[in-house]
């Protein structure tokens, strides 16, 4: 793989990797640094990548594994990794407070989901990845990802309903 092919097939994915890397590492500055490191590692292995049948999947998997390794080195629990959840924001102070409370509730619910369900729902609903991309990054089958996503959404729905029915009395 030459420089031009690398730019087209691998480096062009760096913007698409950013949401996942940023969510896993907790902030944009760390994510930018990590993506640079990932791209340098991939550049070194460009000959192997050129022969890989699923380049996109390989890049996503490499990025995910790099983030997990970085989190382990910094002794950040993978289950406690920070993530950003920004639901609609309104101008009204009362509504802003309600959205902030909803963000907090959803974060708690997501944190308590099983690891695979949490990862799939976050990659699909928060980062906006397609099923094929999630499958490549997690090394799971698309069908399994659909099941995990369905179960995760159902759990979130049930727990939100419990929370709000409890608050209503």
Secondary structure by P-SEA (a helix, b strand, c coil): ccaaaaaaccccccccaaaaaaaaaccaaaaaaaaaaaaaaaaaaaaaaaacccaaaaaaaaaaaaaaaaaaaaccccccbbbbbbccccccaaaaaaaaaaaaaaaaaaaaccaaaaaaaaacccccccaaaaaaaacccaaaaaaaaaaaaaaaaaaaaaaaaaaac
